[in-house]
Amino acid sequence: MNTLAHPRLLITGATGLLGRPVLRACRSTPGWSVTGTAFRRAKPGLGLEHADLSQPETVPALLDRLAPDVIIHTAAERRPDVSERDPAATQRLNVGSTGALAQWAAERGAFLIYLSSDYVFDGTCPPYRPDAPTRPLNAYGQSKLDGERLILASGCQAALLRVPILYGEVEELGESPVTVLAKNMLDAEAGAPLAMEHWATRYPTHTADVAEVLRQMVARRLSDPSFQGIFHWSGAEPMTKYGMALAFAPLLGFPRERLIPDPSRPAGAPRPQDAHLDSSALERLGIGRRTPFSSALPAILAPHLAARAASKARPHP
Ligand SMILES: NC(=O)c1ccc[n+]([C@@H]2O[C@H](COP(=O)([O-])OP(=O)(O)OC[C@H]3O[C@@H](n4cnc5c(N)ncnc54)[C@H](OP(=O)(O)O)[C@@H]3O)[C@@H](O)[C@H]2O)c1
């Protein structure tokens, strides 16, 4: 480590749904020097390093130059249906990059925090503790588990943080698997019923809460060099996508009776029915933060509803 008071952090995927709040939370911590990587959204002025992590052979040179003490690895392909169609590309990014980061961290004594997923579990035996047996049902979950295994085999000092479905501040409503439901409701044919999946129980978790948990994990590691291992962090409110849509309805002026619960298993990549993550290990360490789902939604929706209203008010050419 550089010095405990002035660590250098590197956050991969700093333009992503989770990476953005992680970058913000870490940059707001006095004494931490924080760099992020980005790929397609690596625009000038953001202070981010361009990196294509699907080319793992480029990772050592990047890390030698930036010399991080702590790496928070969020970059990944995280859309299960995309991974199911092209598992090799997902393996290159999700597994290849993770292996290269872990090897560098092992050689240089850096601390690696890896973002993993509740999809490493099959969803038949919730709640899942960090040491519960894994059994991914789809290619995305397998890639996240393969990344975990490479880290554990590398011998580097690391924390693996598994999280469930995420939502938070989005660049567009389609960006998160939760806010896309609001987009579907806004785009639905006027007056028509709208079916919403009511099969899988999920625990939507705010990205700002996960960012704060990660910040607290880094702080913990800086003060306690024995801190490492597999951890879970999850929101505490069980709901199906139908339940989430009910929470969006009053904020969108969408009549709730138009929402139809659909109890059938969703199409696409197989998903766990209930992969509830037991977060008690972090809670026991005094780490955690939870924002209630319905209280988070107005601020998330506001800029998007305003933009839609403005675009409707503009005269069409
Ligand atoms: N979102 C969820 O619901 C969820 C649930 C459980 C676990 N997770 C895990 O949480 C982590 C963060 O997910 P997220 O939702 O923030 O993902 P995301 O919004 O899709 O962001 C992905 C990030 O990875 C970067 N990236 C993509 N391809 C890359 C490449 N070839 N080289 C370098 N960087 C690349 C992207 O950069 P550019 O945008 O600049 O291209 C972006 O910053 C992931 O590890 C994911 O598996 C997410």
The ligand as an SDF file (V2000), in Angstrom:
LIG
                    3D

 48 52  0  0  0  0  0  0  0  0999 V2000
  -26.7550   -4.0850  -12.8930 N   0  0  0  0  0  0  0  0  0  0  0  0
  -27.1630   -5.0860  -12.1270 C   0  0  0  0  0  0  0  0  0  0  0  0
  -28.3780   -5.2760  -11.8940 O   0  0  0  0  0  0  0  0  0  0  0  0
  -26.1300   -6.0120  -11.4610 C   0  0  0  0  0  0  0  0  0  0  0  0
  -26.5930   -7.0360  -10.6200 C   0  0  0  0  0  0  0  0  0  0  0  0
  -25.6690   -7.8830   -9.9930 C   0  0  0  0  0  0  0  0  0  0  0  0
  -24.3060   -7.7000  -10.2090 C   0  0  0  0  0  0  0  0  0  0  0  0
  -23.8900   -6.7130  -11.0470 N   0  0  0  0  0  0  0  0  0  0  0  0
  -22.4410   -6.5630  -11.2600 C   0  0  0  0  0  0  0  0  0  0  0  0
  -22.0770   -5.2530  -10.8930 O   0  0  0  0  0  0  0  0  0  0  0  0
  -21.0220   -4.7800  -11.7410 C   0  0  0  0  0  0  0  0  0  0  0  0
  -21.3950   -3.4360  -12.3280 C   0  0  0  0  0  0  0  0  0  0  0  0
  -22.5210   -3.6080  -13.1920 O   0  0  0  0  0  0  0  0  0  0  0  0
  -23.1910   -2.3460  -13.9060 P   0  0  0  0  0  0  0  0  0  0  0  0
  -24.6540   -2.5380  -13.8080 O   0  0  0  0  0  0  0  0  0  0  0  0
  -22.5950   -1.0900  -13.4350 O   0  0  0  0  0  0  0  0  0  0  0  0
  -22.7470   -2.5960  -15.4240 O   0  0  0  0  0  0  0  0  0  0  0  0
  -22.9260   -1.5960  -16.6480 P   0  0  0  0  0  0  0  0  0  0  0  0
  -23.8150   -0.4520  -16.3020 O   0  0  0  0  0  0  0  0  0  0  0  0
  -23.2900   -2.4310  -17.8370 O   0  0  0  0  0  0  0  0  0  0  0  0
  -21.4670   -0.9910  -16.8460 O   0  0  0  0  0  0  0  0  0  0  0  0
  -20.4660   -1.7970  -17.3920 C   0  0  0  0  0  0  0  0  0  0  0  0
  -19.1470   -1.0650  -17.3070 C   0  0  0  0  0  0  0  0  0  0  0  0
  -18.1690   -1.9200  -17.8860 O   0  0  0  0  0  0  0  0  0  0  0  0
  -17.4570   -1.1890  -18.8770 C   0  0  0  0  0  0  0  0  0  0  0  0
  -17.0560   -2.0530  -19.9610 N   0  0  0  0  0  0  0  0  0  0  0  0
  -17.8500   -2.7170  -20.8310 C   0  0  0  0  0  0  0  0  0  0  0  0
  -17.1000   -3.3630  -21.7340 N   0  0  0  0  0  0  0  0  0  0  0  0
  -15.7940   -3.0840  -21.4340 C   0  0  0  0  0  0  0  0  0  0  0  0
  -14.5500   -3.4340  -22.0110 C   0  0  0  0  0  0  0  0  0  0  0  0
  -14.4580   -4.2410  -23.0830 N   0  0  0  0  0  0  0  0  0  0  0  0
  -13.4200   -2.9600  -21.4340 N   0  0  0  0  0  0  0  0  0  0  0  0
  -13.4870   -2.1470  -20.3550 C   0  0  0  0  0  0  0  0  0  0  0  0
  -14.6310   -1.7850  -19.7610 N   0  0  0  0  0  0  0  0  0  0  0  0
  -15.7770   -2.2460  -20.3120 C   0  0  0  0  0  0  0  0  0  0  0  0
  -18.4190   -0.1260  -19.3570 C   0  0  0  0  0  0  0  0  0  0  0  0
  -17.6790    0.9420  -19.9110 O   0  0  0  0  0  0  0  0  0  0  0  0
  -18.3020    1.8860  -21.0850 P   0  0  0  0  0  0  0  0  0  0  0  0
  -19.7060    2.1480  -20.6990 O   0  0  0  0  0  0  0  0  0  0  0  0
  -17.4310    3.1140  -21.0380 O   0  0  0  0  0  0  0  0  0  0  0  0
  -18.1810    1.1310  -22.3660 O   0  0  0  0  0  0  0  0  0  0  0  0
  -19.1390    0.2490  -18.0620 C   0  0  0  0  0  0  0  0  0  0  0  0
  -18.3930    1.2070  -17.3670 O   0  0  0  0  0  0  0  0  0  0  0  0
  -20.7700   -5.8780  -12.7650 C   0  0  0  0  0  0  0  0  0  0  0  0
  -19.6520   -6.6120  -12.3870 O   0  0  0  0  0  0  0  0  0  0  0  0
  -22.0260   -6.7340  -12.6980 C   0  0  0  0  0  0  0  0  0  0  0  0
  -21.7480   -8.0770  -13.0380 O   0  0  0  0  0  0  0  0  0  0  0  0
  -24.7620   -5.8560  -11.6700 C   0  0  0  0  0  0  0  0  0  0  0  0
  1  2  1  0
  2  3  2  0
  2  4  1  0
  4  5  1  0
  4 48  2  0
  5  6  2  0
  6  7  1  0
  7  8  2  0
  8  9  1  0
  8 48  1  0
  9 10  1  0
  9 46  1  0
 10 11  1  0
 11 12  1  0
 11 44  1  0
 12 13  1  0
 13 14  1  0
 14 15  2  0
 14 16  1  0
 14 17  1  0
 17 18  1  0
 18 19  2  0
 18 20  1  0
 18 21  1  0
 21 22  1  0
 22 23  1  0
 23 24  1  0
 23 42  1  0
 24 25  1  0
 25 26  1  0
 25 36  1  0
 26 27  1  0
 26 35  1  0
 27 28  2  0
 28 29  1  0
 29 30  1  0
 29 35  2  0
 30 31  1  0
 30 32  2  0
 32 33  1  0
 33 34  2  0
 34 35  1  0
 36 37  1  0
 36 42  1  0
 37 38  1  0
 38 39  2  0
 38 40  1  0
 38 41  1  0
 42 43  1  0
 44 45  1  0
 44 46  1  0
 46 47  1  0
M  CHG  2   8   1  16  -1
M  END
$$$$
